[in-house]
Every structure is written in C-alpha cells, then in structure tokens.
Amino acid sequence: MKKKNIFLLLLSIQLASFAQNPYTIQHKEVQYFIYDLKIVEAKKAIEHLSRENIWTQYLIAKVEVFGQFCTPNLNSFESSLKEIDKQIDLIRSKNVLPKYKYFFEGEIQFHKAWLAFQFSDYIKSARALHLAKQNLRRSLDLDKNFLLPLKSLGVINTLFGAIPKKYLWATNAIGYEGDVDQGIDALSKLSKIKTNENKANYWLIKEATYWLALLELHIQNNPEKSWNTIKSNGSNDEINLMDIYLKTIVAQKIKKNEEVFQSVSYLEERKNEFPILYYYLGLTYLYRLDARCEERFLQFLKSKNKQKFAASTLQKLSWWYFLNGDEFRYETTKQKLISLTNLRTERDLQAQKEAHYSLNKKLLHTRILWDGGYTQEAQSILQTVKISSLTDKTFQAEYYYRMGQLSRQLKNKDDAIKYYKKAIEIGTSLPRCFAAKSSLKLGEIYHRSGQIQDALEYYEMATTFHKNKEYKRAIELKAKGAKKRIIDSN
C-alpha cells in the first residue's frame, strides 16, 4: 500500500512538472518561423522563451538543424552539433514523465542524424539515428496511445525497409530492421490527424506529411501519390516556405514544372533568404526555355549553398549555352564543371560524368522539355529526329530511351516496351545509363501490369550493366528495393 502511495505521489509530481512545460503561443511562433525558414526571426523569438521549458530545448536544437539546412556551413557544423548535444543534456535533466523525455530526445536525435547526413558525417548520423530509434521506441512502449513518436519511427522504418540485402549490414550495425509498408502506413495515419496550429502536435503532424510525400516519391517510386500528399497538405493553412519548397521539389521531380511556375513570384520574393531557391528558379526557367535561367544559375553559384548543387548548376548552365549556340561559354562552363572536386551528391557526380560526353542539340532539347513535363512539345522535337542521322550509338540508345519515356507518358504501353527494349539492345555495352534505366522502366511497367515474373527479370537486369557508369547506385537501390517489395508481398 505504501509503495502504491509513493508511486501515486511520484506520478502526481511528474504530471505537475510537465504542466510547468506548456506549449505556449511563443513556442507556436518559433515553430512557424522555423518552417517558414525564417531562422533569424526564430532565434530572436527563442530569446524570450523560458529555458526551464522542455519545448524550448527542443526548439533551440531544431533551429540549429534548420539553420544549417537553409545555409549549410561546414565551419559551424561542429558548433551546431555541440549546441544540439547541450539541449539533449538539458532534456535528460528535466523532471517530466519519461515518455515525454524519451520523445523529445528521440526527436532531436532524429534531426541531428539528418543534419550529420547532410554533411556526409555518416558515423555521427548512424549513431544519432540509433539513439533516436531507441528513445522513440521507449516513449511508445510507455504509452501505446502516444502517437507522436510514430512520425520519426515511420521515417526510420521506411528507410531501412528499403535497403537491399547487400547493404543490410548497415541496419544490423545500429540494431534495426525496417518495413516500408509499416513505415508509410504510420506516417499516413499520423498525417491524417485533424488538428489546428495552436496545438503542440500541429507541426509534428505537418512534418509527418512532408516526410510521407518524400518517401512516397523516392522509396515507393509513386510520384502521383506523393503529389497528392503534397497537394492535400495544409490547403487551408497560411503559406510557409517549407510547403512551397517541398511542392517545388516534388513537382519538378515528377515533371510538373508549370505547377512550380505558378509559385514563381513567391519564390522570387524569398530567394535571398533561402539561396537554394536560385537553383530551383533556374530549373523552372530552363524547363520553359526562358532566358532568365542563366541569371538565376549564376546567382546560385555565388551563394553559400552552391556546395551541394554546384556541378548540377554548371551542367544546366552549359546546356543553356549549347542550345543557344554559344560554343565559347558552353566549353568554358563545361571545363569548370569537369574541374570541380569533393563532390558529394549523386546529382553533382552524375552531372560531372555527363560533361565528358557529347551532346546532340535535338535530344538535349527533348530532354529539357521532358524533364519539365512538356510532353507534347518534347514529342514534337523528337519526331524531327531521323534515327538514320544518329551515327553515334550512344545517341541512338538515348533516342529510343526517350521515345520509350514519351510513349509511356502518352499511355502507349506497347510502344514504350518496344522502344525500351531497343534502347537495351543498343545500349548494353555503352557507359551511359540508357539500357539500365530502360530495364528499370520495363520492370515498373510489368510490375504495374501484374506481370510479376517479367518485372523481376527486368529489375534484376537493371543491375547487370557493368559498363554503365551513370546513376549506378540509384538504379541498383531502386531495382533491388522494388524486387524486395515484390518478394515480401508474395
């Protein structure tokens, strides 16, 4: 009986202590500034928050992460990590219910892992991810009805569930195995919870929607589903820059450039605050063959954000010069691209590899229009190309690959299959990606048609083009991930 009374006393003390950590209108304001990517304003608002409140520690750490997201700075990366660790220590010292303590530490560790990954510090990222999973699981174990840990757990579950067997040693290293469907399902359920911006869970649920859209796009390879998630997110809310930024990323990835162009005035207005917008504005204009792309790409190259997409920017700039017959600037820009070192993203590495290959003006014109989602215009250009005029086998393989892409987009499945197979036939021994990508696309076509054995065959084939030097890791991950999902579901 005495033990019971002691437990009740301790519980009442813990509940009272958490009541002293309310989510206030000031915390709400900081959250809004963070997701509107107004980091300076967020830091100023934090100065007025009580340091005794656990929400304050959470938001201080989050501002560090999003500050580096907006303007990456390798020189201040370590100091950001130290500030985050300081806030974690303060959270551990709080006298609150353990489920909240584990939850807040788990969330901060999750964001720390994301930050470390951005700076290619994979050891720190893996360690933080392990601690995130551990704390979030403990929080959920203490209260099965506590839904908020499902956001970051859902992301972790999905990412590790998509890893092919070849890389499973990485998941074993941090003691975690994932499941794509379970992870996506958790995020989907969380994103559908109705709330309002005055509640503490509002931005966590909104963030779940952001992650859901990105994972549907990159892991499930379901662009339309991703786009629908983005469109349904916060339609009645006040616009924030993170919403527009993610809409831009997804729309351009799924070739809906006109959707981005609708927001171009807003992006132009905010570009100085978030310099990577110069890059995305450049793409938006390039896909429309708009001369403003040149200025935006050049402005991006002068910004601090250029570390991530410098090679890709130079590639797109060189394309613009090539299309417009400016041979001198095309060659000088290409040489700048080739001379870059310490490239980290696959987008940049691929851009540099492509710089070593010749271009065909009509095929490039088709590619740019296709990438923007201008299917009819791309088809009009490609139809003027005579295959007999393409003496280079690489151009022939690219021609058939792009014919396959256009046919598939125009719902001509049989033609798409025919063209993809021709691209494979011609491109098998070439160092370009057209044969491998065609195999991947055929796997997708057969998979969606329910022809499982054919799908498995072409997904496997996509990984066997050993002379291909482009997008190898991305193609392999997509193909093996798709195979894994088919096998797991049968």
C-alpha positions in Angstrom: 0.0 0.0 0.0 2.8 2.3 0.9 4.5 1.5 -2.4 1.3 2.4 -4.2 1.1 5.7 -2.4 4.7 6.5 -3.2 4.1 5.7 -6.9 1.0 7.9 -7.0 2.9 10.7 -5.3 5.8 10.4 -7.8 3.3 10.3 -10.7 1.5 13.4 -9.5 4.8 15.2 -9.2 5.7 14.2 -12.8 2.4 15.4 -14.1 2.7 18.6 -12.3 6.2 19.1 -13.6 5.0 18.6 -17.2 2.2 21.1 -16.6 5.0 23.6 -15.9 6.2 22.9 -19.5 3.3 24.1 -21.5 3.3 24.7 -25.3 2.7 28.4 -25.5 1.8 30.9 -28.2 5.5 31.9 -28.2 6.5 28.3 -28.9 4.0 28.3 -31.7 5.5 31.4 -33.2 9.0 29.9 -33.2 7.7 26.7 -34.9 6.1 28.9 -37.6 9.3 30.8 -38.2 11.3 27.5 -38.4 9.0 26.0 -41.1 8.8 29.4 -42.9 12.6 29.1 -42.9 13.0 32.5 -41.2 15.8 31.4 -39.0 16.9 34.9 -37.8 13.4 35.6 -36.6 13.2 32.2 -34.9 16.4 32.8 -33.0 15.2 36.2 -31.8 11.8 34.7 -30.7 13.6 32.0 -28.8 15.4 34.6 -26.7 12.1 35.3 -25.0 11.3 31.7 -24.1 11.8 30.2 -20.7 14.9 27.9 -20.6 13.1 25.8 -18.0 10.5 24.6 -20.5 11.3 21.4 -22.4 9.8 22.8 -25.6 12.4 25.5 -25.6 15.3 22.9 -25.6 13.6 21.1 -28.5 13.1 24.3 -30.5 16.7 25.5 -29.9 18.0 22.3 -31.3 15.6 22.4 -34.2 16.7 25.9 -35.1 20.3 24.7 -35.3 19.3 22.0 -37.7 17.1 24.2 -39.9 19.7 27.0 -39.9 22.2 24.6 -41.5 19.5 23.3 -43.9 18.9 26.9 -45.1 22.6 28.0 -45.4 24.9 25.0 -45.0 28.2 26.0 -43.3 30.8 23.3 -42.7 32.8 25.7 -40.4 29.9 25.9 -38.0 28.7 22.3 -38.4 30.5 21.1 -35.2 29.3 24.0 -33.1 25.8 23.2 -34.2 26.2 19.6 -33.1 27.6 20.9 -29.7 24.6 23.1 -29.2 22.2 20.3 -30.1 24.0 18.0 -27.6 23.7 20.7 -24.9 20.0 20.8 -25.4 19.8 17.0 -25.2 21.6 17.0 -21.9 19.2 19.6 -20.5 16.3 17.5 -21.6 17.7 14.5 -19.8 17.9 16.5 -16.6 14.2 17.5 -16.8 11.8 16.2 -14.2 9.0 15.2 -16.6 7.2 12.0 -17.5 9.7 9.6 -19.0 7.6 9.2 -22.2 8.0 12.9 -22.9 11.7 12.9 -22.0 12.3 10.0 -24.4 10.2 11.5 -27.1 11.9 14.9 -27.1 15.4 13.4 -27.1 14.4 10.9 -29.8 13.1 13.8 -32.0 16.2 15.8 -31.5 18.5 12.8 -32.2 16.5 12.2 -35.4 17.1 15.8 -36.6 20.7 15.5 -35.6 21.0 12.4 -37.8 19.5 14.3 -40.7 21.9 17.2 -40.1 25.0 14.9 -39.9 23.9 13.1 -43.1 23.7 16.4 -45.0 27.4 17.0 -44.2 28.3 13.4 -45.1 29.2 12.5 -41.5 27.7 9.1 -41.7 29.1 7.8 -38.5 27.6 10.6 -36.4 24.4 10.2 -38.4 24.1 6.4 -37.8 24.8 6.9 -34.1 22.2 9.6 -33.7 19.7 7.5 -35.7 20.2 4.6 -33.3 19.6 6.8 -30.3 16.6 8.4 -32.0 15.0 4.9 -32.6 15.9 3.8 -29.1 14.3 6.8 -27.4 11.2 6.9 -29.5 10.6 3.2 -29.0 10.9 3.6 -25.3 8.5 6.5 -25.4 6.0 4.5 -27.4 6.5 1.4 -25.1 5.5 3.5 -22.1 2.3 4.7 -23.8 0.9 2.7 -26.8 -1.6 5.5 -27.4 1.1 8.2 -27.7 1.1 8.8 -31.5 3.8 11.4 -32.0 6.8 9.1 -31.9 5.3 7.4 -35.0 6.5 10.3 -37.2 10.2 9.7 -36.9 9.9 6.0 -36.3 7.8 5.8 -39.5 10.6 7.5 -41.5 13.3 5.3 -40.0 11.2 2.2 -40.6 10.6 3.1 -44.2 14.3 4.0 -45.0 15.7 0.8 -43.5 12.9 -1.3 -45.1 14.0 -0.1 -48.5 17.7 -1.1 -48.1 18.6 -4.1 -50.3 20.2 -7.2 -48.7 23.6 -6.2 -50.0 23.5 -3.2 -47.5 21.7 -4.8 -44.6 25.0 -4.8 -42.6 24.3 -1.1 -42.1 21.0 -1.8 -40.4 22.5 -4.5 -38.3 25.2 -2.1 -37.2 22.6 0.0 -35.4 20.3 -2.9 -34.5 17.4 -2.1 -36.7 15.4 -3.7 -39.5 12.7 -1.8 -41.3 9.5 -2.3 -43.2 8.5 0.1 -45.9 4.7 -0.6 -45.8 4.6 -0.3 -42.0 6.6 2.9 -42.0 4.5 4.6 -44.8 1.3 3.4 -43.1 2.3 5.0 -39.8 3.1 8.3 -41.5 -0.1 8.2 -43.5 -2.2 7.7 -40.4 -0.4 10.4 -38.5 -0.7 12.9 -41.4 -4.5 12.5 -41.4 -4.9 13.5 -37.8 -7.0 16.7 -37.7 -5.5 19.4 -35.5 -5.0 23.1 -35.5 -2.0 25.4 -35.4 -2.5 26.2 -31.8 -1.9 22.7 -30.6 1.5 21.2 -29.7 1.2 18.4 -32.2 0.4 20.6 -35.3 3.9 21.0 -36.7 4.9 17.4 -35.9 1.9 16.1 -37.9 2.7 18.6 -40.7 6.3 17.3 -40.7 5.0 13.7 -41.0 3.2 14.8 -44.2 6.4 16.3 -45.5 8.3 13.1 -44.9 5.4 11.0 -46.3 5.5 12.8 -49.6 9.3 12.5 -50.0 9.3 8.8 -49.1 6.3 8.1 -51.5 8.4 9.7 -54.2 11.8 8.3 -53.6 11.2 5.0 -51.8 7.8 3.8 -53.2 8.5 5.4 -56.5 4.9 6.7 -56.7 5.1 10.2 -57.9 1.4 10.8 -58.2 0.8 9.6 -54.7 3.5 11.9 -53.5 2.0 14.8 -55.4 -1.5 14.1 -53.9 0.0 14.1 -50.4 1.7 17.5 -51.1 -1.5 19.0 -52.6 -3.6 17.8 -49.6 -1.1 19.2 -47.1 -2.2 22.4 -45.4 -4.5 23.6 -48.1 -6.3 25.9 -45.7 -3.2 27.0 -43.8 -1.2 30.1 -44.2 1.5 29.6 -46.7 5.0 28.8 -45.4 8.2 28.5 -47.4 8.7 24.8 -46.5 5.4 23.9 -48.1 6.3 25.8 -51.3 9.9 24.4 -51.3 8.7 20.8 -51.0 6.0 21.4 -53.6 8.7 22.7 -55.9 11.0 19.6 -55.3 8.2 17.1 -55.8 6.6 18.9 -58.8 10.0 19.2 -60.6 10.8 15.6 -59.8 7.5 14.4 -61.4 7.7 16.8 -64.3 5.1 19.3 -63.3 7.1 22.4 -63.9 4.0 24.6 -64.6 2.8 23.9 -61.1 6.1 25.4 -59.8 5.8 28.3 -62.2 2.5 29.2 -60.5 4.5 30.0 -57.4 7.4 31.7 -59.2 6.6 35.2 -57.8 6.7 33.9 -54.3 10.0 32.0 -54.9 11.5 35.2 -56.4 10.4 37.1 -53.3 12.0 34.7 -50.9 15.1 33.7 -52.8 17.6 35.9 -50.9 16.5 34.3 -47.6 16.9 30.7 -48.9 19.6 30.8 -51.6 18.9 27.3 -52.9 15.8 28.8 -54.5 18.1 30.4 -57.1 18.9 26.9 -58.3 15.2 25.8 -58.4 14.2 29.0 -60.1 16.9 28.4 -62.7 15.4 24.9 -63.3 11.9 26.4 -63.6 13.0 28.8 -66.2 15.3 26.4 -68.1 12.4 23.9 -68.5 10.4 26.7 -70.1 13.4 27.7 -72.2 13.3 31.0 -70.5 16.5 33.1 -70.7 16.1 34.1 -67.0 17.5 30.7 -66.1 21.0 32.0 -66.9 20.9 34.8 -64.3 19.4 32.6 -61.6 22.0 29.8 -62.1 24.8 32.4 -62.0 23.4 33.9 -58.8 23.2 30.5 -57.2 26.9 29.9 -58.0 27.7 33.0 -56.0 25.8 31.8 -52.9 26.9 29.7 -49.9 24.5 26.9 -50.9 26.5 26.1 -54.0 28.4 23.4 -52.2 25.5 21.0 -52.8 24.5 21.6 -56.4 27.4 23.4 -58.0 28.1 20.7 -60.6 24.4 20.4 -61.5 24.1 24.1 -61.9 27.1 24.3 -64.2 25.7 21.4 -66.2 22.3 23.2 -66.7 24.1 26.5 -67.5 26.3 24.7 -70.1 23.1 23.2 -71.6 21.6 26.6 -72.0 24.7 27.9 -73.8 24.8 24.8 -76.0 21.2 25.1 -77.0 21.7 28.8 -77.9 24.9 28.1 -80.0 27.2 29.9 -77.6 30.1 27.5 -78.1 32.7 29.5 -76.1 30.6 29.8 -72.9 29.5 26.2 -73.3 33.1 25.0 -73.4 34.3 27.2 -70.5 31.3 26.3 -68.3 31.8 22.6 -69.1 35.5 22.8 -68.1 34.6 24.5 -64.8 32.3 21.6 -64.2 34.9 18.9 -65.0 37.5 20.6 -62.7 35.3 20.6 -59.6 36.5 18.4 -56.7 35.0 17.0 -53.5 31.5 16.4 -55.0 29.1 14.6 -52.6 25.6 14.3 -54.1 24.8 11.8 -56.8 23.2 14.7 -58.7 26.5 16.5 -58.8 28.6 13.4 -59.5 26.3 12.5 -62.4 26.5 16.0 -63.8 30.3 15.8 -63.9 30.3 12.4 -65.5 27.9 13.6 -68.3 30.2 16.5 -69.0 32.6 14.1 -70.7 30.1 13.0 -73.3 29.0 14.8 -76.5 25.6 16.4 -76.8 23.0 16.3 -79.6 21.0 19.5 -79.7 17.6 18.0 -80.5 18.0 15.2 -78.0 19.0 17.7 -75.3 16.1 19.9 -76.3 13.8 16.9 -75.9 15.3 16.0 -72.6 14.9 19.5 -71.1 11.2 19.8 -72.2 10.6 16.2 -71.0 12.1 17.0 -67.6 9.7 19.9 -67.2 6.7 17.9 -68.1 6.1 19.4 -71.5 5.4 16.1 -73.2 3.7 17.3 -76.4 6.5 19.8 -77.0 9.2 17.2 -76.4 7.5 14.8 -78.7 7.3 17.4 -81.5 11.1 17.9 -81.2 11.9 14.2 -81.1 9.7 13.4 -84.1 12.0 15.6 -86.2 15.0 13.4 -85.4 15.8 10.8 -88.0 17.4 7.7 -86.4 19.5 7.2 -89.6 21.2 10.6 -88.9 22.4 9.4 -85.5 25.6 7.6 -86.3 26.8 7.6 -82.6 25.3 4.5 -80.8 25.0 6.5 -77.6 22.7 8.9 -79.4 20.7 6.0 -80.8 20.3 4.5 -77.4 19.2 7.8 -75.9 16.8 8.3 -78.8 15.0 5.0 -78.1 15.0 5.6 -74.4 13.4 9.0 -74.8 10.9 7.6 -77.3 10.0 5.0 -74.6 9.6 7.7 -72.0 7.3 9.8 -74.2 5.2 6.7 -75.3 4.8 5.6 -71.7 3.7 9.1 -70.6 1.2 9.2 -73.5 -0.2 5.8 -72.4 1.2 3.9 -75.4 2.4 0.9 -73.3 3.2 -1.4 -76.3 5.3 1.3 -78.0 7.0 2.1 -74.7 8.0 -1.5 -74.3 9.2 -1.7 -77.9 11.4 1.4 -77.6 12.8 0.5 -74.1 13.8 -3.0 -75.4 15.5 -1.3 -78.4 17.4 1.0 -76.1 18.6 -2.0 -74.1 19.7 -3.8 -77.3 21.8 -0.9 -78.5 23.0 0.4 -75.1 24.0 -2.8 -73.3 27.8 -2.3 -73.8 27.8 1.5 -73.5 29.0 3.5 -70.5 25.7 5.6 -70.5 22.7 4.7 -68.4 20.0 4.3 -71.1 20.0 0.5 -71.1 19.9 0.2 -67.3 17.2 2.9 -67.0 15.1 1.2 -69.7 15.3 -2.1 -67.8 14.2 -0.3 -64.7 11.3 1.3 -66.5 10.3 -2.1 -68.1 10.3 -3.6 -64.6 7.9 -0.8 -63.5 5.6 -1.3 -66.5 5.4 -5.1 -65.9 5.0 -4.7 -62.1 2.0 -2.3 -62.5 0.5 -4.7 -65.1 0.7 -7.6 -62.7 3.3 -9.5 -64.8 5.4 -10.3 -61.8 8.0 -12.6 -63.4 8.7 -10.2 -66.2 9.0 -7.4 -63.6 11.5 -9.4 -61.5 13.5 -10.2 -64.6 13.9 -6.6 -65.7 14.5 -5.3 -62.2 17.4 -7.8 -62.0 18.6 -6.9 -65.5 18.8 -3.2 -64.5 21.7 -4.1 -62.1 23.7 -6.1 -64.6 25.0 -3.4 -67.0 28.6 -3.4 -65.6 29.9 -0.9 -68.2 27.3 1.7 -67.2 28.9 4.5 -65.2 25.8 6.6 -64.6 23.3 6.5 -61.7 24.6 3.1 -60.8 23.8 3.2 -57.1 20.4 4.9 -57.6 19.4 2.4 -60.2 20.6 -0.5 -58.1 18.8 0.7 -55.0 15.5 1.3 -56.9 15.7 -2.1 -58.7 16.6 -4.1 -55.7 14.2 -2.2 -53.5 11.4 -3.0 -56.0 12.4 -6.7 -56.1 12.4 -6.8 -52.3 8.9 -5.4 -52.1 7.5 -7.8 -54.7 9.1 -10.8 -52.9 7.9 -9.6 -49.5 4.3 -9.2 -50.7 4.1 -12.7 -52.3 
